Amino acid sequence: MSFVESEERRALRAAVADLAGRFGPKYLHEKAVAHEPPLELWAEAGKAGFIGVNLPTEYGGGGAGIYELALVQEELGARGCPLLMLVVTPAICGTIISRFGTEEQKQRWLPGICDGSTIMSFAITEPDAGSNSHRITTTARRDGEEWVLSGQKVYISGIDSAEAVLVVSRTTDEKTGKLKPALFIVPTDAPGFTATRIPMDLHMADSQFSLFLDDVHLPADALVGQEDGALMQLFAGLNPERIMAASIATGMSRYALGKAKKYANERQVWGQPIGAHQAIAHPLATAHIEMELARLMMQKAATLYDLGDDMGAGEAANMAKYASAEASVKAVDAAIQSHGGNGFASEYGLAILLASSRLSRVAPVSREMVLNFVAQHSLGLPKSY
């Protein structure tokens, strides 16, 4: 891992920043108010090759890695217009299909993901399972050559723009009778598949949904990978998810601190810029330091993942997600405080980040579960749950 990014990565940052600058926070705000997904930005990012930058070139991707995809998300976020579905479609679904899918599945789904013409969602969370994926009750049973899925999912992103959903379910082991995880691609127009929007007090363009699968019939080739290998396949997608969550939070921190820096340099009280006062400068400096530290861990996690070190990447991805979430909460808070009353004015676009930054502590994995992971796997302490 180099602390100096290559010329190609710097050029990618510049290109993404240019695209994001043409849309910006106003665009995303208007979409959020209208409860509409940001499809125009998504389409332009797809045309530019940004969405599939981490996917294989033979399917239209950029042939790079999660590092580059996280870079794209960070630069979008730093200009106030992150794309939530970047976490889901190319990072989770695209990664899992490219690593474990059949050639037919790759040909069917990856080109559309790469060019932005296909959006795929991901469904793991259930009402009664919480963070315990072993309690998932959505099941898949065989019916001749078909699979039949039944169950419920909750807090699933972007269903209103998705063509299909990668659903985490469970099948019965014929030898042991025990349930084991399995992944299925489910078209959103399949009979028996319904989605209900969840009202949220979050300022987000991409909505959250509850899913209901009532005996959804799927062909045999809807199964991704092996029935008995889904746990490994699942974590192949969840580590990128954590890295991408870190990139969203890092981009948010950069955006908030950028606005605070500008305001603290321009706003004058008692004859000098307020940034000259340590009560303003120190919280912003602290937030900047913590953001940069979190960013380094995100880059380490992405580098380890792209090198194929799944164990090392898992630890680093969890730490990056934790650190970047904490940093974003502090950065947004410091930025608002530096603006005084203006921090709550719509003109400055900071107060609407409060819920989003706080969400980063909860999703896609809570800070408490990250601490459990680090305590057990990094420190060797007894399992607490």
N, C-alpha and C positions, 0 to 999 in steps of 0.2 A: 504494500500500500504506500503510495506516494502522497505527501502532503501538498504537492503541487500538481494540480490537475493538468491533463494533457491538453494540447491545442484543440483536439477534437471535442473534448468535453467543454472547454471554454467557449468554443464556437456554438455548441449545442445550447449552452446557457444563454448566449446572446440571442440566438434565434428564437428560443422559447420566450425570453423576455420581450422581444419585439412583438411576437404574436399576442402575448398577454397584455401588452401595453395598448393594443388596439381594442381590447374588450374592457378589462379593468373591473374594479369593484362596483361601479354603477351598473354595468351589464348584469353581474351576478345578483345584485340587489333587486333589480327589476324582475329577474327570473324568480327569485325567492318570493317576492310579493305576489306574483302571479301563480305560484306553485307550478312552475314549468321547468323542466330539466334544461340545462344549458346546451342544447343540441347544436347551436351554431358554432360555439367555441369548440365543442367536441369534434364536429365535422372538420373544422379548419385544422385542429391539432392532428386529426387522422390524415388529412391530405399532406401535411408537412412531415408525416412519418414519426410523430412524437408518441402516439399511442402504442404502436407496436415496436418501439425502439428496443425492447428487451426480448423480442420473439425472433425465431429463426428466419434467416433471409429467404429460405426456400418457400416460405409461406407469406412473403411480403413484409417481413419484419426487418428491423435494423441490425439484428445479429449481435446486439450489445447485451447489457445485463440489467439487473435490478438497480445497480448504481445509476445508470443513465435514466431509467424510468423515475427513480426518486429525484434525480436532478430536475427532470421535467416538472414534476409535481411541486418541488420546492420553488422553482422560478415562477410558476403560475401563482402559487400562494403568496410569494413575496410581492406580487403586484395585485393582490386582492381578488384573484379569481381561480382558486384551486378547483380541480375536478374530482369530486368524490369517487366517481365511477372508474377513475384510473386505478384506484386501490382494488376494485372488484374485478373489472373486466380483464385487463392485461396482466395485472400482478398476481391475482389469485387464479382466475379461471384460465387465462392464457398460459400461465406457467404450468398448471396441473395438466392441461390438455397436451401441451407441447412435450411434457416429460413422460406422461403415462397413457395418453390417448392412442387409439389405433390410427393408422395412416388415413383411413376414411374420415375419422373424427377431426384430425388435423386439417385435412383438405376442406372439410365442410365448414369449420369454425374459425380457424386462425387467420385466413386472408381477410375476412370481414372485420375481425377484431383489429387487425393491423391497420387497415385503412379507415377505420372509424365507422364503417357502414353497419357493423353488428355490435350491439351492446348485450353483454351477458351478466346477469346478477349471480349472487352466491347466497345460499340459504343454509345456515347451520343453527342459528339461535332458535330456541323453543321456549314457550312460556314457563314450563316447569323445570327446565334443565339448567338455566342460567349459565354459569361458566363450566358446569360439569357436563362435558360432551359425552360422558359415559351414560348419561341419563336420557339421551335422545330417544324419543319414542316413535318418530316417523319411520315406518317400516316398508320394506319392499319384498313382495313375495312373487314367486314364479307362477305363471298361468300359461302352461304350454311353452311357446317360444317367447312370450311376452313377460314383462315385469309389471306389477301393479303396486303403485305407491299410495300410501295413506298416512296422513299426519297433519301437523300444523307447525308453521314457522312464524317468528315474530321479529320485528325490526330488520326487515330485509330491504335493502336500498335499491332504488331506481327501477322498480318493476314496471312503471308506466312507460319506460323507454326501452325495456329489455325484450329481446326476441326469445331468450331462453334463460333458465336458471340452473346453475349447478347445485343440486340438492344433496345434502349430506343425510343419508338415511341409514337404516340397519337391516341386515338380512340374517336369516337363521342358518347357522352352520349345520349341515345335514348330519355330520358325525357326532357333534357334541350337543347340538340343540341350543347352543349359546348364540346370542346376537353379536354381530360384528358390523363395523361401519362399512358403508359402500357409497359411491358417488354416482349420481345419475344426471344426465342432461335432460331437462324438462322444458319443452316449449311452453311459452306463456299462454298460447292459445289452445293448449291441450284440454279436451273435455274433462271436467272434474277439477280443474285448476282454477281457483278464484283468489283474488287479491283485494284487500281492503286497506285504504290509506289510514295511517295512524296520525291523528292530530298531534303536533309537536310544538312546543314553545321554543323552537330553534329557528334561526334565520338561515334557512338552507334551500337551495334550488332543487336538490334531489330529495324526494320524499321517502318516508319509511312506510313499510307495508306489513300487514299480517297476511300470511299465505295459508290457504286451506287446500289440501290435496285429498280428494274424495275418490278413491279407487281410480287413480290416473293410470291409464294403460300406456305402456311404453314398449318400443321394440327392444329386442335383445341387445342391439348395439347402442342403446342409451347408457349402458353401464360404462363408466370410465375406469380403465385399469382393471386390476384384479379385485375380486370380492374380498379376499383375505389380505389385501395390501393397502386398503383404503386409509388406514391410520397414518402410514408413512406418506401416502400421497396427499393426505389432508395437510400435514405439517409442511410439506413442500410448498403449499400455498399460503399457510398461515405465517410463516417467517417473512415472506415478502409483504404480507398484509401489515405486519408490525413495522417493517422498515418504511412502508409507504405512509402509515399513520404518523411516523416520526417526521417524514418529509412535509406533510401537511402542517404539523405543529411548528416545525422550523420555519416554513414559509410564512406562517401567520406571525411568528415572532419578528421576523425580518420586516414584514409589512407594518406592524404596530410600532416597532422601534424606529423605522424610517420616518413615519409620520411624527413621532415624538421628537426625533432629532431636528427635523425641520422646524417644528413649532417652537422648541426650546431655543433655537438659534434666532428666530425672528421675533418672538413675543418679548416685548420689553416692559419691565416694571421697575420703578425706581432708577431709571436711566440706564439700564443695561439688560442684555438678554437674560431671561430666567435660567437658561442653561449654565450661567456662571455661578449659580447658587448650588452648593453641594446637596441640598435637600432635593433638588431636581436631578442633578447630574449623577449622584451616586446610585440611586435606584435604577436609572437607565443604564449606567455602566455595569452594574451587577447583572441586570437582565441580559445585556449583550454578552457578557462573559459566559453566563450559564447557557445561553443559546448556542454559542460557538462550541462549548464543550459537548452539548447534546448533538450538535451537527457532526462533530468528529466521531462520536459513537455510531451515529447513523451511517456515516461513510465506512466505518470499520465493518459494521454488520453487513452492508451491501457488498463490500469487497470479499468478505468471507463467504457469503452466499454464492457469489459469482465464481469463486474458486472451488465450489463444491464442498466446503466444510460445513455441513448441515448442523453439526453439534455446536461448533463455535459460533455459527451464524445465529442459532437459536438463542444462545445466551446473550449475544451482543444485540440482537434485534429486540429482545425484551428490555434490555437496559436502555437502548436508544429510544424506545417508545416511552418508557418511564421518564427519562431525562428531558426529552423534548416536550412532553406534556407539562411537566412542572415548569419548564422554562417559558412555555407559551402563556401559561396562567400569569406568571410574574411579569412577563413582557407587556401583556395587554393591560394588566393592572397599573404598571408603572407609566405606560403611555397615557392612559386615561387620567391618572393623577397629575401628570405633568401638564395636561390641558386644562385642569381645573373644571369649571362648569362646562367649558366647551367640549370636554371629553364625552359629554352626554348629548351633544347636539348632532343631529343627523348629518349636518354639513361635514363633520370631521370623520364620520364612519368608524368610530372606535367602539362605542357602547354595544353595537350589534355583535361584536366579537366575544363578549363576555360569556355567553352560553356556549359558543363554539369552542373557546379555549378550555372551558370547564369540561366540556364533553370529552376532550382529549385525555382526561384523567380516567374516564370510564370505558371508552370504546377505542379500539375493538377488543381490548382486554383491560380489566381494571388495574389500577395501580397496586391494589392489594394482592391480586393474583400474580403480578410481576414480582412483588416482594416475596411472596410464597415461593415462586420459582427460584429466585436468586438465593434465598435462604437455604432451600433444599439442595439445589444443583450446584450452585457456586460455592456455598459455604459448608455444605455437607451436614446441615442441621436436620433434625428429624422432621418428617412430613407432618404438616399441621392441619391437613384437611382431608 
